[in-house]
Amino acid sequence: MITAVKSHSAIVTMELYAGNVRVPLAQLGPDFAIPVEAVELQPCEAEIVMTIDGVMTRMRVFLQDGMTADRRRVPLSKIPS
């Protein structure tokens, strides 16, 4: 007997916004982000926008060390809403 398997691949986008700078993210963890490409940013508040299958979630974060080209894993801390 052959059974049909239904599967679903989510469409996910992750971006970090710091002022007028938009940084696409490759990976996001509970206390870090990894940008798709190296970016230089000073320490600052930012917003991460994650969209999964059209449902948007926003999270305010603080980049305590900013972003530098020589460090791809960017530490961040969530700002309570």
N, C-alpha and C positions, 0 to 999 in steps of 0.2 A: 504494500500500500504506500502510495506517495502522498505526502501531505505538503500543502503550500505553506511556505514560511513568509510571513509579512515582516519586513524590516523597515527601519526608519533611520535616516541619517539626518541629524540636526544641522541646520544652517546657523553657524555661530560667527559673530564678529566681535572683536574686543578692541577698544580704542581708549587711549588716555588723552585727555584734553587739559592743557596747562596754558591758561590765557588764550592766545590765538594760535597755539601750536597743537596740532593733531598728530598723535603717535600711534600707529597701528601696533597691536600687541600680538606676539606669537604664542605667549604662554602667560598664565596668571595663576598665582598661588595665594594662600592666605596672607602672606606678608612679603610678596615679591611680584615683580612683573618682568617679562623679557620682551623688549621691543623687537619688531621684525627687522629693523635696521638701527644701527647705532645713532644716537641722538645726544646732543649736549644740552642739558638743562640745569639751571641752578636749583638748590633746594627750594621747594615751593609746595603749595596746596594744588591739587589737581582733581580731576573727576575721571573715573573709569566708567565707560559706557559699554555694557555687554548686551548683545542682542542674540537671543536664541529663538529661532523660528519666528521672528517678527516681534517677540516679546522683549522689551527693553528694560534693563536694570541699571540704575545709576548708583555709584558709590564714591563718596568723597574720600580722598586719601592725602597723605602728606609724604612727599619724597624727601626724607631727611638728608640724604646724600646727593640729591639731584640725579641726573643721568650723565654718564660719560661714555665716550667711544670705547675706552679700554675695559669697561665693566658692563657686560651685557645683562647680568642679573641685578635688577634694581630693587633695593629694599624699600618697602613702603609700610605705612601704618594707616589703618582705617580711622577716619574722623567720625566720631559718633554723630548721628543725625538728631 
